[in-house]
Amino acid sequence: SLGGDVDTAFAIHDLLKNYKSEKVAKIIGMTASSAINIAMAADKVEMSKNALALIHNASSGMRGNAADFRAEADNLDKVDNIIVGFYKEKSGKPKSIFYTEMEKENWKSAQEMKELGLVDKVIEPSNISNSIYEKINNSNLPKIKNDMDFTPVTNLLNEIKNLITGKQEGQ
């Protein structure tokens, strides 16, 4: 993903952080912004040696007067501080390193991300496709029938929603 809304990313990050099982994020392709923030919730972060990652300061497309812009700048600083907190927690490195890196706003290689402490392991592309194929092939996910019966997928999505919201079946 090239990112998205930071508020949604923060919510996904927190949901994943609270998930009890081990979480492994695999960064492939060009992954940026809020998508990197989500990956920071994982216990282990792996990145393809051919992938690129972008970390940067929060931005806004707001409109308004001078007072509005001053207030928005303060809000953006708060968002940056939360993001830097994710990076510090993952890496154990000082926040100042990440404020500097976010200012640069440039694509980083897997090795650079590993040196920053945001990636635990640089992996070969073949390891990515094999592990994803094995997970899908060996999962209990329902198979979509050729007649496009989406009922099993809908049921699975409802089960996931109930797990996230804490609802039990029949409630």
N, C-alpha and C positions, 0 to 999 in steps of 0.2 A: 504494500500500500504506500502511496505517496502522502499519507496522512489524512487529516480531516479535522473536525471540530475537537478542540482541546477538552471541552467539557465532557464530551462523549468518551474520549480517550481516558480521562481521569476516572470516569465511572467504570469502564471496562478494566482498567488497571486495578482498581480497588476490588472489583468482583473476583478477578483472577488471583489477586494477592490473598484473598480469604479462602480460596479453594484449597481443600486439604491435601489433595494428591500432588505428587511432583509435577511441575510444569516445565516443559522445555519449549523455548521459542526458537524457531529456525528462520533466520533472516535470509531471504533470497531476492534476487533482482534488485531494483532500486527501491529502498525502503526509507521512509522519511518521517520527520515531524512527529505527529501524534502516534503513528504506528511504532516508532522506536520507543515512545513512552509506554505503550502497552507492553512491549517486549520486556521492559524492565521489571514487570511483575513476575516473570518466570524465575524459577530456581536456577535454571541453566539457560544460557543464550548461546546458540550456535549460529555461525554466519558462513555462507558459501564464500569461498575464496574469490568468486567472480561477482559478488554482490557489492553494492555501495549503500552507504547509510548517510543520512543528513540529520544533523542536530542543529537547531537554530533558536533564536529568540522568538518568543510569541509575537504574533502580529495581529492587527485588527483592521477591518475595513470600515471603521465607523465614520459617521458624519457628525458635525456639530460645531459649536463655538469653541473659543479658546479654553474656557473653563471645562468643557466636556473633554477636550483633548488632554488637558492636564490630569483630569480624573482617570481617563482611560490609560494614560502612561503609568499611573500608580497601579492600576489593575493589572496591566501587562507585567510590571515588575513582580507582582504577587504570583502570577502564573509562572514566570521564569523561575522564581524561587522554589516553587513546588517541583518543577521539572528538574532543576539542579539537585533537589533533594532525592529524586529517584536515582539520578546518576551517581550521587555520592553514596547512597545506600548500596547500590549494585557494586561499585568499584572500591569503596573505602577511601577514595582520594578526596583531597580538599575541594570544596565548592568552587574556589577561585579558578581552578583548571577548567571547569565546565562553563563558567560564565565567559571565559576567554574563548573557548572552542565554539560556543553558541554564537558569539559575536562574528566569528569568521564565516559562518554560514557556507560551508563547502562540503562537498561529498567526501566521505571517508571510506577507505578500503577496509576490508575485514581485518587486516593486520593492524591498521590504525585504531580501529574500534577495540581490538583486543588490547593494544597498548594502553588505551584509555581505561581499560577495565570494564567496559560495557559489554564485551563478548568474552565468553569463557573458552570457546573453541572455534577455530577456523576449520571448515569442513570442505571436502571435495564434493562437487556437484552430484556425482554418482551416489554418494551416501544420502543425499537429500531425496532423490527420486526413489531410491530403493526403500528408504524408511517410510516415506509417505505411502508408497504402493503397499508395503506390508501392513501398515496400520489400517488402511482402508480395506484391504483384502481379508485381514484377520479380525476385523471389527464385527460387532453385532449390528451394524447399521443395516436397516432394511434396504433391499435392492429395489430400485425402481423398475417396474414392469415395462415391457415394450409398449403396452397400451396406455402408458403415461398415467398410471394410477398413483397419485401423489399422497394418498391417505397414509401410508407408512411414514413418509417424511413429515407430514403435518403432525402426526402423532408423536414422532420423535421431537420435533420442535416444541410441542406443547409440554412434553416431559422435561426438556431442558429449561423451559420457562418456569415450570413449577419448581424445579430444583433451585433456580436462582431466587425466586420469590419466597421459597420455603413452604409452598402449598403442597398438601398431600393430595393424592388422587381422590376424587369424589368431593373435594371441598369447594 
